[in-house]
Amino acid sequence: MQVKASRDCGGNNQRSELSRLMRYLLLLVVLMLVGCGRARHESAAAQHYDVRGILRGFAPDRSTIDIEHETIPDFMPSMTMPFTARDAKEIAGLRPGDAIAFRLEVTAKDFSISSVKKIDPGQVQLPKLIESPPATSASGRLKEGDMLPQFSLTREAGEQLTADTLRGHPTLITFIFTRCPMPNFCPRMSHTFAELQNAIRSGSGALAHTRLLSITIDPEFDTPTILKQYAQQEGADPKVWSFATGNPTEIDELTKAFAVYRQTEGGTISHGLTTGLITPDGKIAKLWRGNGWIPQEVLAAIAATED
């Protein structure tokens, strides 16, 4: 009986060791699968493109470089815009006017360039020069306290939209174009407007009466039909958030007034970012330059219009 008990104990120990080994192997397999899945997800989240262009300038601190790049097939049209280099050494010896090739990486939140090198200017194929029409009615750069200049645009549903149409409601105006895929630019503005739309729909007082207006800087492409599709894609409520286009002259007058600097340099789109809050009586209450502002700032500015 003692011998039998000893054998049973040995068998139990072996089974226990085998069970622990199996659990360890199972855990190892799970960790490997999770790691592979994460790697695949991160790889899928980042898009890479080989691009060529002409260096047009540097930020004062050389943190970014302005590049007029070729059309990137199936991604974005030719544009002039700032890029951040992953390795500052790669752009240290470059000068405005240099032709360059680089690798563009775009994630859901950011974009950057790497593998920057000088190339022969003949390798860069940019669109033919299309000069922007001169502005005629907007006088100078708008400041806070100025009246919104008169304009006539067309909404995504086809109705006419003028400065007088906005009277009676606080209105937040920004500038976008539907072909802009860079996450820090137009998509960021539209995502922030979507957040503000939610706040407006659940708000009270001046906030509940606030309206949102996104004006395209690419009127040749962004027809009312295109804007309507884009609005649906962004979940825009037409009672709150409108999109507008117009003839290029009208758009240029507005963008220059708001210092958005829409330019068709070499046929490419070059622009900055400006968002403005208009009071119900048509005055510029607040201007935000760039993309650094947050919805809470806008909500506070809207509340201030009630004072």
SERO-4910 file (N, C-alpha, C, O; in steps of 0.05 Angstrom, whole numbers):
BEGIN
 pado doro    nc1    nc2    nc3   cac1   cac2   cac3    cc1    cc2    cc3    oc1    oc2    oc3
  Met    A     16    -24      0      0      0      0     17     25      0     10     45    -13
  Gln    A     39     25     15     57     48     15     69     53    -12     72     75    -21
  Val    A     77     30    -25     89     33    -52     68     45    -71     75     63    -87
  Lys    A     43     36    -70     22     46    -87     18     76    -82     14     91   -101
  Ala    A     17     84    -57     13    112    -50     36    129    -62     31    151    -72
  Ser    A     60    119    -60     83    134    -71     81    137   -101     87    159   -112
  Arg    A     71    115   -115     68    118   -144     46    138   -151     49    153   -170
  Asp    A     24    138   -135      2    156   -141     12    185   -137      4    203   -153
  Cys    A     28    190   -116     38    216   -111     56    226   -134     55    249   -142
  Gly    A     73    207   -143     90    214   -166     75    221   -190     82    240   -205
  Gly    A     53    206   -195     36    211   -219     23    238   -217     21    253   -236
  Asn    A     14    245   -192      1    271   -188     20    294   -193     13    314   -205
  Asn    A     45    290   -184     66    311   -188     71    315   -217     74    338   -226
  Gln    A     73    293   -232     78    295   -261     55    310   -275     60    327   -292
  Arg    A     30    303   -267      7    316   -280      7    346   -273      0    362   -290
  Ser    A     14    353   -248     15    380   -239     35    396   -255     30    419   -264
  Glu    A     59    384   -258     80    397   -274     72    401   -303     77    422   -315
  Leu    A     59    381   -314     50    382   -341     29    404   -345     28    419   -365
  Ser    A     11    406   -324    -10    427   -326      2    455   -325     -6    472   -339
  Arg    A     22    458   -307     35    485   -305     50    491   -331     49    514   -340
  Leu    A     63    471   -343     77    475   -369     57    484   -391     63    501   -407
  Met    A     34    470   -392     14    477   -412      4    505   -408      0    520   -428
  Arg    A     -1    513   -383    -10    540   -378     10    561   -387      3    582   -398
  Tyr    A     36    555   -381     57    573   -389     59    576   -419     61    598   -430
  Leu    A     57    553   -433     58    554   -463     34    569   -474     37    584   -494
  Leu    A     10    565   -462    -13    579   -471    -10    609   -468    -17    625   -486
  Leu    A      0    617   -444      5    646   -439     25    657   -459     21    679   -469
  Leu    A     46    641   -465     66    650   -484     54    654   -512     60    674   -525
  Val    A     37    636   -520     24    638   -547      6    662   -548      6    677   -568
  Val    A    -10    667   -526    -28    690   -525    -12    716   -527    -19    734   -542
  Leu    A     11    718   -512     27    742   -513     38    747   -541     40    769   -551
  Met    A     47    725   -554     58    727   -581     36    737   -601     42    754   -618
  Leu    A     12    726   -598    -10    734   -616    -17    764   -611    -22    778   -631
  Val    A    -18    773   -586    -24    801   -580     -3    819   -592     -9    839   -603
  Gly    A     23    811   -589     45    826   -599     43    828   -630     47    850   -641
  Cys    A     37    806   -643     35    806   -672     12    824   -681     14    839   -700
  Gly    A    -10    822   -666    -34    838   -673    -28    867   -670    -37    883   -687
  Arg    A    -14    875   -648     -7    903   -644     11    912   -666      8    935   -676
  Ala    A     30    896   -674     49    904   -695     34    907   -721     40    926   -736
  Arg    A     15    889   -727      0    892   -752    -17    917   -751    -20    931   -771
  His    A    -28    923   -727    -45    947   -725    -29    972   -729    -38    990   -743
  Glu    A     -5    973   -716     11    997   -718     21   1000   -747     22   1023   -757
  Ser    A     27    978   -760     36    979   -788     13    989   -806     18   1004   -824
  Ala    A    -11    979   -800    -34    987   -817    -41   1016   -812    -51   1030   -830
  Ala    A    -36   1026   -787    -44   1053   -780    -26   1074   -794    -35   1096   -799
  Ala    A     -2   1067   -800     17   1085   -813     17   1081   -843     20   1059   -853
  Gln    A     15   1103   -858     16   1102   -887     43   1115   -896     51   1135   -884
  His    A     55   1104   -916     81   1114   -925     80   1121   -955     68   1106   -971
  Tyr    A     92   1143   -962     92   1152   -990    120   1163   -997    132   1177   -981
  Asp    A    129   1157  -1021    154   1169  -1031    146   1194  -1047    131   1192  -1066
  Val    A    157   1217  -1039    148   1242  -1050    172   1259  -1059    194   1256  -1049
  Arg    A    167   1276  -1079    187   1295  -1088    175   1323  -1088    151   1327  -1090
  Gly    A    192   1343  -1084    182   1370  -1084    204   1391  -1083    228   1384  -1085
  Ile    A    196   1416  -1080    215   1439  -1079    213   1451  -1051    191   1458  -1042
  Leu    A    236   1455  -1038    236   1467  -1012    232   1497  -1015    246   1510  -1030
  Arg    A    211   1508  -1002    204   1536  -1005    212   1553   -981    213   1578   -984
  Gly    A    218   1541   -958    226   1558   -935    227   1542   -910    221   1518   -909
  Phe    A    236   1555   -888    238   1543   -862    223   1559   -841    219   1583   -845
  Ala    A    214   1546   -820    203   1560   -797    226   1575   -784    249   1566   -787
  Pro    A    222   1597   -770    243   1612   -757    262   1595   -741    287   1600   -740
  Asp    A    251   1575   -727    268   1557   -710    277   1532   -725    289   1514   -714
  Arg    A    270   1531   -751    277   1508   -769    264   1482   -759    274   1460   -765
  Ser    A    243   1484   -743    229   1460   -734    213   1447   -756    208   1423   -755
  Thr    A    205   1463   -776    190   1452   -799    201   1465   -824    214   1486   -824
  Ile    A    196   1451   -847    204   1462   -873    180   1463   -891    163   1444   -891
  Asp    A    177   1484   -906    155   1487   -925    163   1474   -952    184   1482   -964
  Ile    A    148   1455   -960    154   1440   -985    130   1442  -1004    108   1437   -997
  Glu    A    136   1450  -1029    116   1448  -1050    120   1421  -1063    139   1417  -1078
  His    A    102   1403  -1058    106   1375  -1067     88   1368  -1090     68   1381  -1096
  Glu    A     96   1347  -1104     80   1336  -1126     54   1325  -1116     50   1320  -1092
  Thr    A     35   1320  -1134     11   1306  -1127     19   1277  -1117     35   1264  -1130
  Ile    A      7   1269  -1095     12   1242  -1085    -12   1225  -1093    -33   1228  -1082
  Pro    A     -8   1207  -1112    -30   1191  -1123    -46   1177  -1101    -35   1165  -1083
  Asp    A    -73   1179  -1104    -92   1166  -1085    -89   1176  -1057    -98   1163  -1038
  Phe    A    -77   1200  -1053    -74   1210  -1026    -81   1240  -1024   -100   1247  -1010
  Met    A    -66   1257  -1038    -72   1285  -1036    -60   1300  -1061    -41   1291  -1073
  Pro    A    -72   1323  -1068    -63   1339  -1090    -37   1353  -1083    -29   1354  -1060
  Ser    A    -25   1365  -1104     -1   1381  -1099     -7   1404  -1080    -27   1418  -1084
  Met    A     10   1408  -1061      6   1429  -1041     33   1441  -1032     54   1429  -1037
  Thr    A     32   1464  -1020     55   1475  -1006     47   1476   -977     28   1490   -969
  Met    A     62   1462   -960     55   1460   -932     79   1454   -915    100   1445   -925
  Pro    A     78   1458   -888    100   1453   -871    102   1423   -863     82   1410   -859
  Phe    A    126   1413   -862    132   1385   -854    152   1385   -832    170   1402   -830
  Thr    A    150   1365   -814    170   1361   -793    188   1338   -801    178   1317   -808
  Ala    A    214   1343   -800    233   1322   -806    240   1306   -781    245   1318   -760
  Arg    A    240   1280   -784    247   1263   -761    275   1268   -751    281   1268   -727
  Asp    A    293   1272   -770    321   1276   -764    329   1304   -775    331   1308   -799
  Ala    A    333   1323   -756    340   1350   -764    366   1352   -780    369   1371   -796
  Lys    A    383   1332   -777    409   1333   -792    404   1330   -822    419   1339   -838
  Glu    A    382   1316   -829    376   1312   -858    369   1337   -873    372   1339   -897
  Ile    A    360   1358   -858    352   1383   -872    371   1406   -865    367   1428   -875
  Ala    A    392   1400   -850    410   1421   -840    423   1436   -864    427   1460   -862
  Gly    A    431   1421   -885    446   1433   -907    429   1443   -930    439   1451   -950
  Leu    A    402   1441   -927    384   1449   -949    379   1479   -950    381   1492   -929
  Arg    A    372   1488   -974    366   1516   -977    340   1519   -993    333   1501  -1009
  Pro    A    325   1541   -990    301   1545  -1006    308   1544  -1036    328   1555  -1045
  Gly    A    291   1530  -1050    295   1525  -1079    307   1498  -1085    307   1490  -1108
  Asp    A    317   1484  -1065    328   1457  -1069    306   1438  -1077    284   1438  -1065
  Ala    A    311   1420  -1096    293   1398  -1103    300   1375  -1085    324   1368  -1082
  Ile    A    280   1363  -1073    285   1341  -1054    266   1318  -1058    244   1321  -1069
  Ala    A    275   1295  -1049    258   1271  -1047    257   1263  -1018    277   1267  -1004
  Phe    A    235   1252  -1009    232   1245   -981    211   1224   -977    195   1218   -995
  Arg    A    211   1212   -954    192   1191   -947    172   1204   -927    179   1213   -906
  Leu    A    146   1203   -934    125   1215   -918    111   1193   -902    102   1173   -914
  Glu    A    109   1196   -876     94   1177   -859     70   1192   -846     74   1213   -834
  Val    A     47   1180   -850     22   1192   -839      8   1172   -821      3   1150   -829
  Thr    A      3   1181   -796    -12   1164   -778    -39   1178   -773    -46   1198   -786
  Ala    A    -55   1167   -755    -81   1178   -750    -80   1205   -736    -99   1220   -737
  Lys    A    -57   1211   -724    -54   1236   -708    -33   1255   -718    -33   1279   -711
  Asp    A    -14   1246   -735      8   1263   -742     20   1254   -768     12   1234   -780
  Phe    A     40   1270   -777     55   1262   -801     83   1274   -799     88   1294   -786
  Ser    A    102   1261   -812    130   1270   -812    144   1260   -836    133   1243   -851
  Ile    A    169   1270   -841    184   1261   -864    211   1250   -855    222   1258   -835
  Ser    A    222   1233   -872    249   1222   -866    262   1216   -893    250   1220   -914
  Ser    A    287   1206   -892    302   1199   -916    302   1222   -936    299   1218   -960
  Val    A    307   1246   -926    308   1270   -943    334   1272   -957    356   1270   -945
  Lys    A    333   1276   -984    357   1279  -1000    353   1298  -1023    330   1300  -1034
  Lys    A    374   1312  -1031    372   1330  -1054    371   1313  -1080    384   1293  -1082
  Ile    A    356   1323  -1100    354   1310  -1125    356   1331  -1148    357   1355  -1142
  Asp    A    357   1322  -1172    357   1340  -1195    330   1353  -1197    309   1339  -1197
  Pro    A    329   1380  -1200    303   1394  -1203    285   1383  -1225    261   1385  -1224
  Gly    A    298   1373  -1246    283   1362  -1269    266   1338  -1261    248   1330  -1277
  Gln    A    271   1325  -1238    256   1302  -1230    230   1309  -1216    212   1292  -1212
  Val    A    227   1335  -1210    202   1344  -1196    182   1354  -1216    187   1372  -1231
  Gln    A    159   1342  -1216    137   1349  -1235    114   1362  -1220     98   1349  -1208
  Leu    A    114   1389  -1221     93   1405  -1208     73   1415  -1229     80   1417  -1252
  Pro    A     48   1420  -1220     29   1431  -1239     37   1457  -1251     55   1471  -1240
  Lys    A     26   1464  -1274     32   1490  -1286     22   1513  -1269      3   1510  -1254
  Leu    A     35   1535  -1271     28   1558  -1255      0   1568  -1260     -8   1573  -1283
  Ile    A    -15   1571  -1238    -42   1582  -1240    -43   1605  -1219    -43   1599  -1195
  Glu    A    -44   1629  -1228    -43   1652  -1209    -71   1656  -1197    -91   1654  -1210
  Ser    A    -71   1662  -1171    -96   1668  -1157   -107   1695  -1167    -91   1713  -1172
  Pro    A   -133   1697  -1172   -145   1723  -1180   -141   1743  -1158   -142   1736  -1135
  Pro    A   -138   1768  -1165   -134   1789  -1145   -159   1794  -1129   -182   1793  -1139
  Ala    A   -155   1801  -1103   -177   1808  -1086   -187   1836  -1093   -171   1853  -1102
  Thr    A   -214   1840  -1090   -224   1866  -1097   -239   1881  -1075   -238   1905  -1073
  Ser    A   -254   1866  -1058   -271   1880  -1039   -262   1878  -1010   -266   1897   -995
  Ala    A   -249   1856  -1002   -241   1854   -974   -216   1872   -970   -197   1870   -984
  Ser    A   -218   1889   -949   -196   1909   -946   -178   1900   -923   -186   1905   -899
  Gly    A   -156   1888   -928   -136   1883   -908   -143   1859   -890   -164   1846   -894
  Arg    A   -126   1854   -871   -129   1832   -853   -148   1839   -831   -146   1860   -818
  Leu    A   -168   1822   -826   -188   1827   -806   -176   1825   -778   -157   1810   -773
  Lys    A   -186   1842   -760   -178   1842   -732   -203   1838   -715   -225   1843   -724
  Glu    A   -198   1830   -690   -221   1828   -671   -234   1855   -668   -220   1875   -663
  Gly    A   -260   1856   -670   -275   1881   -668   -284   1891   -695   -302   1907   -697
  Asp    A   -271   1881   -717   -279   1889   -744   -306   1876   -752   -314   1856   -740
  Met    A   -319   1888   -771   -344   1876   -781   -336   1855   -803   -317   1858   -818
  Leu    A   -352   1834   -803   -348   1813   -824   -354   1825   -851   -375   1836   -855
  Pro    A   -336   1823   -871   -341   1834   -897   -364   1820   -911   -370   1797   -905
  Gln    A   -376   1833   -930   -397   1821   -945   -386   1800   -964   -364   1802   -974
  Phe    A   -402   1779   -969   -394   1758   -987   -419   1743   -997   -441   1746   -985
  Ser    A   -416   1728  -1017   -438   1712  -1028   -427   1684  -1035   -412   1682  -1054
  Leu    A   -436   1664  -1021   -426   1637  -1025   -450   1618  -1030   -473   1627  -1029
  Thr    A   -444   1593  -1034   -465   1573  -1039   -462   1550  -1019   -440   1539  -1016
  Arg    A   -483   1544  -1004   -482   1522   -985   -482   1495   -998   -487   1493  -1022
  Glu    A   -477   1475   -982   -475   1447   -993   -502   1438  -1004   -503   1421  -1022
  Ala    A   -524   1450   -994   -551   1442  -1004   -560   1460  -1028   -581   1456  -1038
  Gly    A   -543   1479  -1035   -549   1496  -1058   -559   1524  -1052   -561   1540  -1070
  Glu    A   -566   1530  -1027   -577   1556  -1021   -554   1577  -1020   -531   1571  -1015
  Gln    A   -562   1602  -1025   -542   1623  -1024   -537   1630   -994   -554   1628   -977
  Leu    A   -512   1637   -989   -503   1644   -962   -488   1670   -963   -469   1673   -977
  Thr    A   -497   1689   -947   -484   1716   -946   -477   1722   -917   -485   1708   -898
  Ala    A   -463   1744   -913   -456   1753   -886   -482   1759   -871   -484   1755   -847
  Asp    A   -502   1770   -885   -528   1776   -872   -542   1751   -862   -557   1751   -843
  Thr    A   -538   1729   -876   -550   1703   -869   -542   1695   -841   -557   1682   -826
  Leu    A   -518   1703   -833   -507   1694   -807   -517   1712   -784   -514   1704   -760
  Arg    A   -530   1734   -790   -539   1752   -769   -559   1738   -750   -576   1722   -759
  Gly    A   -557   1745   -725   -576   1734   -705   -565   1710   -690   -577   1701   -670
  His    A   -543   1699   -699   -531   1676   -686   -501   1680   -683   -488   1691   -701
  Pro    A   -489   1672   -660   -459   1670   -660   -451   1649   -681   -463   1627   -682
  Thr    A   -431   1654   -696   -423   1636   -717   -392   1632   -716   -377   1651   -715
  Leu    A   -384   1607   -717   -356   1600   -717   -349   1592   -746   -360   1574   -757
  Ile    A   -330   1607   -758   -322   1603   -786   -293   1591   -786   -276   1601   -773
  Thr    A   -289   1571   -803   -262   1561   -808   -260   1554   -838   -279   1555   -853
  Phe    A   -235   1548   -846   -230   1543   -875   -217   1515   -878   -198   1508   -863
  Ile    A   -227   1500   -897   -218   1473   -901   -218   1467   -931   -226   1484   -947
  Phe    A   -209   1443   -939   -216   1433   -966   -217   1402   -963   -201   1390   -949
  Thr    A   -235   1390   -978   -242   1362   -973   -220   1343   -981   -220   1320   -971
  Arg    A   -202   1351   -999   -180   1333  -1007   -156   1334   -989   -137   1320   -994
  Cys    A   -157   1349   -968   -134   1351   -949   -135   1328   -930   -154   1326   -913
  Pro    A   -116   1309   -931   -116   1286   -914    -98   1287   -889    -99   1270   -872
  Met    A    -83   1309   -887    -64   1311   -865    -78   1315   -838    -94   1334   -835
  Pro    A    -74   1297   -819    -89   1297   -794    -87   1323   -777   -106   1329   -762
  Asn    A    -65   1338   -780    -62   1362   -764    -75   1387   -777    -76   1408   -764
  Phe    A    -86   1384   -801    -97   1407   -815   -127   1404   -817   -141   1404   -797
  Cys    A   -138   1403   -841   -167   1404   -845   -182   1382   -829   -202   1388   -816
  Pro    A   -173   1357   -829   -187   1336   -813   -189   1344   -784   -209   1338   -771
  Arg    A   -168   1356   -773   -168   1364   -745   -189   1386   -741   -204   1385   -721
  Met    A   -191   1405   -759   -211   1426   -757   -239   1414   -757   -257   1422   -742
  Ser    A   -244   1395   -775   -270   1383   -778   -277   1366   -753   -300   1366   -744
  His    A   -258   1351   -743   -263   1335   -719   -269   1353   -695   -287   1347   -679
  Thr    A   -255   1376   -693   -261   1395   -671   -288   1407   -675   -303   1411   -655
  Phe    A   -296   1414   -699   -322   1424   -704   -344   1404   -697   -365   1411   -688
  Ala    A   -338   1378   -702   -358   1358   -694   -362   1357   -664   -384   1353   -654
  Glu    A   -340   1361   -649   -342   1363   -620   -359   1387   -611   -376   1385   -594
  Leu    A   -354   1409   -625   -369   1433   -618   -399   1430   -625   -416   1440   -611
  Gln    A   -404   1416   -647   -432   1411   -655   -446   1396   -633   -469   1402   -627
  Asn    A   -433   1376   -621   -446   1361   -599   -452   1379   -576   -473   1377   -563
  Ala    A   -433   1397   -569   -437   1416   -547   -460   1435   -553   -476   1441   -535
  Ile    A   -462   1445   -578   -483   1463   -586   -511   1450   -584   -530   1462   -574
  Arg    A   -512   1425   -593   -538   1411   -593   -548   1405   -565   -572   1402   -560
  Ser    A   -530   1403   -545   -538   1398   -518   -536   1422   -500   -540   1421   -476
  Gly    A   -529   1446   -512   -524   1470   -496   -549   1487   -492   -571   1479   -501
  Ser    A   -545   1510   -480   -566   1528   -475   -556   1557   -479   -532   1561   -482
  Gly    A   -574   1576   -479   -565   1604   -482   -553   1609   -509   -562   1598   -529
  Ala    A   -532   1626   -509   -518   1632   -534   -507   1608   -548   -506   1606   -573
  Leu    A   -497   1589   -532   -486   1565   -544   -506   1550   -561   -499   1541   -583
  Ala    A   -530   1547   -552   -551   1532   -566   -558   1546   -593   -568   1533   -611
  His    A   -553   1572   -595   -559   1587   -619   -535   1590   -638   -537   1602   -659
  Thr    A   -512   1579   -630   -488   1582   -645   -489   1564   -670   -500   1542   -670
  Arg    A   -478   1574   -692   -476   1559   -717   -447   1556   -726   -430   1573   -719
  Leu    A   -441   1535   -741   -415   1529   -751   -414   1531   -781   -433   1523   -794
  Leu    A   -393   1543   -792   -390   1546   -821   -362   1538   -829   -343   1551   -821
  Ser    A   -360   1518   -847   -334   1510   -858   -334   1519   -888   -351   1510   -903
  Ile    A   -315   1537   -895   -313   1547   -922   -290   1534   -936   -268   1534   -926
  Thr    A   -295   1523   -960   -273   1510   -975   -254   1531   -987   -262   1552   -994
  Ile    A   -228   1523   -988   -209   1540  -1002   -202   1527  -1029   -183   1536  -1042
  Asp    A   -217   1507  -1036   -212   1492  -1062   -238   1492  -1078   -248   1470  -1084
  Pro    A   -248   1515  -1086   -274   1517  -1098   -276   1503  -1125   -297   1494  -1134
  Glu    A   -253   1500  -1139   -253   1487  -1165   -261   1457  -1162   -273   1446  -1180
  Phe    A   -254   1445  -1140   -260   1417  -1135   -284   1413  -1117   -301   1396  -1122
  Asp    A   -286   1430  -1096   -306   1426  -1075   -333   1440  -1084   -339   1462  -1076
  Thr    A   -347   1426  -1101   -374   1435  -1109   -394   1430  -1086   -387   1416  -1067
  Pro    A   -418   1441  -1088   -438   1436  -1067   -442   1406  -1063   -447   1396  -1041
  Thr    A   -442   1391  -1085   -446   1362  -1083   -424   1348  -1067   -429   1331  -1050
  Ile    A   -399   1356  -1073   -376   1345  -1058   -378   1353  -1028   -373   1336  -1011
  Leu    A   -385   1378  -1023   -387   1387   -996   -409   1373   -981   -407   1367   -957
  Lys    A   -431   1367   -995   -453   1352   -982   -444   1324   -974   -451   1315   -952
  Gln    A   -429   1311   -991   -419   1285   -985   -400   1286   -961   -400   1269   -943
  Tyr    A   -383   1307   -961   -364   1310   -939   -378   1316   -913   -371   1305   -892
  Ala    A   -399   1332   -914   -415   1338   -890   -428   1313   -878   -428   1310   -854
  Gln    A   -438   1296   -895   -450   1271   -886   -429   1253   -873   -434   1240   -853
  Gln    A   -405   1253   -885   -383   1237   -875   -375   1247   -847   -368   1230   -830
  Glu    A   -376   1273   -842   -368   1284   -817   -391   1284   -796   -387   1292   -773
  Gly    A   -414   1275   -805   -437   1275   -786   -449   1302   -781   -459   1307   -759
  Ala    A   -447   1320   -800   -456   1348   -796   -486   1350   -796   -500   1339   -813
  Asp    A   -497   1364   -776   -525   1370   -774   -530   1396   -789   -520   1417   -780
  Pro    A   -544   1396   -812   -547   1421   -828   -560   1444   -813   -558   1467   -821
  Lys    A   -574   1438   -791   -586   1459   -775   -565   1474   -758   -569   1496   -749
  Val    A   -542   1461   -755   -520   1472   -738   -496   1479   -755   -484   1500   -752
  Trp    A   -488   1460   -772   -462   1462   -786   -465   1462   -816   -476   1443   -827
  Ser    A   -457   1484   -828   -459   1487   -857   -431   1487   -870   -411   1492   -858
  Phe    A   -431   1480   -896   -407   1481   -913   -413   1498   -937   -435   1499   -947
  Ala    A   -393   1513   -946   -398   1532   -967   -375   1533   -987   -352   1529   -980
  Thr    A   -382   1539  -1012   -362   1543  -1033   -370   1569  -1048   -391   1581  -1042
  Gly    A   -355   1576  -1068   -361   1600  -1083   -341   1603  -1107   -325   1585  -1111
  Asn    A   -343   1624  -1122   -324   1628  -1143   -296   1634  -1131   -295   1645  -1109
  Pro    A   -275   1628  -1145   -248   1632  -1134   -242   1660  -1125   -228   1664  -1104
  Thr    A   -252   1680  -1139   -248   1708  -1130   -260   1713  -1103   -247   1726  -1086
  Glu    A   -284   1704  -1099   -298   1708  -1073   -283   1693  -1051   -280   1704  -1029
  Ile    A   -274   1669  -1056   -260   1653  -1036   -233   1667  -1029   -226   1669  -1006
  Asp    A   -219   1677  -1050   -194   1691  -1045   -197   1716  -1028   -181   1721  -1010
  Glu    A   -219   1730  -1033   -224   1754  -1017   -228   1747   -987   -217   1761   -970
  Leu    A   -243   1726   -982   -248   1718   -955   -223   1707   -941   -216   1714   -918
  Thr    A   -208   1690   -955   -185   1678   -943   -163   1698   -937   -149   1696   -917
  Lys    A   -160   1718   -955   -140   1739   -950   -149   1756   -927   -132   1766   -911
  Ala    A   -175   1761   -924   -185   1777   -902   -180   1763   -875   -173   1776   -856
  Phe    A   -183   1737   -875   -178   1721   -851   -148   1712   -848   -141   1697   -830
  Ala    A   -131   1721   -867   -103   1714   -867    -98   1684   -868    -80   1673   -856
  Val    A   -115   1671   -884   -111   1642   -889    -91   1638   -911    -79   1617   -913
  Tyr    A    -87   1658   -928    -66   1657   -949    -70   1634   -968    -52   1618   -972
  Arg    A    -94   1632   -979    -98   1612  -1000    -83   1621  -1024    -87   1643  -1034
  Gln    A    -65   1604  -1034    -50   1610  -1058    -49   1586  -1076    -47   1563  -1067
  Thr    A    -49   1591  -1102    -46   1569  -1121    -19   1572  -1134    -16   1578  -1158
  Glu    A      2   1567  -1118     30   1570  -1128     36   1546  -1145     36   1523  -1136
  Gly    A     42   1551  -1170     48   1529  -1188     25   1510  -1191     29   1486  -1197
  Gly    A      1   1519  -1186    -22   1501  -1187    -27   1486  -1162    -46   1470  -1160
  Thr    A    -10   1490  -1141    -14   1476  -1116    -29   1493  -1096    -30   1518  -1099
  Ile    A    -40   1481  -1076    -55   1495  -1055    -37   1500  -1032    -26   1481  -1020
  Ser    A    -34   1525  -1024    -18   1532  -1001    -36   1548   -982    -48   1568   -991
  His    A    -38   1540   -957    -56   1554   -939    -48   1551   -910    -33   1533   -903
  Gly    A    -58   1570   -894    -54   1568   -865    -81   1561   -853    -99   1552   -867
  Leu    A    -83   1565   -827   -108   1558   -813   -117   1582   -796   -101   1593   -780
  Thr    A   -141   1590   -799   -153   1611   -782   -182   1604   -777   -197   1595   -795
  Thr    A   -190   1608   -752   -218   1604   -744   -228   1629   -730   -214   1640   -713
  Gly    A   -252   1638   -737   -262   1663   -725   -290   1660   -714   -307   1646   -725
  Leu    A   -295   1673   -691   -321   1673   -679   -334   1700   -686   -323   1721   -680
  Ile    A   -358   1699   -698   -373   1722   -707   -396   1726   -688   -411   1707   -682
  Thr    A   -400   1751   -678   -423   1756   -661   -449   1757   -676   -448   1759   -701
  Pro    A   -472   1756   -663   -497   1757   -677   -501   1783   -694   -517   1783   -713
  Asp    A   -487   1805   -686   -490   1830   -702   -468   1833   -723   -465   1854   -735
  Gly    A   -452   1811   -727   -433   1811   -750   -405   1820   -744   -389   1825   -762
  Lys    A   -397   1823   -718   -370   1831   -711   -352   1807   -706   -361   1786   -698
  Ile    A   -326   1811   -711   -306   1790   -705   -301   1791   -675   -288   1810   -665
  Ala    A   -310   1771   -660   -306   1771   -631   -279   1759   -624   -266   1769   -605
  Lys    A   -270   1739   -638   -245   1725   -631   -234   1711   -656   -249   1701   -672
  Leu    A   -207   1712   -659   -193   1698   -680   -173   1679   -669   -158   1687   -651
  Trp    A   -172   1655   -679   -152   1635   -671   -135   1629   -696   -146   1620   -716
  Arg    A   -109   1633   -694    -91   1626   -716    -80   1598   -711    -73   1591   -688
  Gly    A    -77   1582   -732    -66   1556   -730    -86   1535   -720   -110   1540   -720
  Asn    A    -75   1513   -710    -92   1491   -701    -89   1485   -671    -97   1463   -662
  Gly    A    -77   1503   -656    -72   1498   -628    -95   1503   -609    -93   1496   -585
  Trp    A   -117   1515   -619   -139   1521   -601   -155   1496   -594   -154   1476   -609
  Ile    A   -170   1496   -572   -186   1474   -563   -215   1482   -560   -220   1506   -557
  Pro    A   -234   1464   -561   -262   1471   -559   -270   1487   -535   -287   1505   -536
  Gln    A   -256   1483   -512   -263   1497   -488   -258   1527   -491   -273   1544   -480
  Glu    A   -237   1535   -507   -232   1563   -512   -256   1575   -528   -264   1598   -522
  Val    A   -266   1561   -547   -288   1571   -563   -313   1573   -546   -328   1593   -548
  Leu    A   -318   1553   -530   -342   1554   -513   -342   1578   -494   -362   1590   -489
  Ala    A   -318   1584   -483   -315   1607   -466   -320   1633   -481   -332   1652   -471
  Ala    A   -310   1634   -506   -314   1658   -522   -343   1662   -530   -353   1685   -531
  Ile    A   -357   1640   -535   -385   1642   -541   -401   1652   -517   -419   1669   -520
  Ala    A   -394   1641   -494   -408   1650   -469   -403   1680   -465   -421   1693   -454
  Ala    A   -380   1690   -472   -374   1718   -468   -391   1736   -486   -394   1760   -480
  Thr    A   -401   1726   -508   -418   1742   -525   -444   1749   -512   -458   1767   -522
  Glu    A   -452   1735   -491   -477   1741   -477   -473   1764   -457   -493   1775   -448
  Asp    A   -448   1771   -450   -443   1792   -430   -451   1819   -442   -448   1840   -428
***
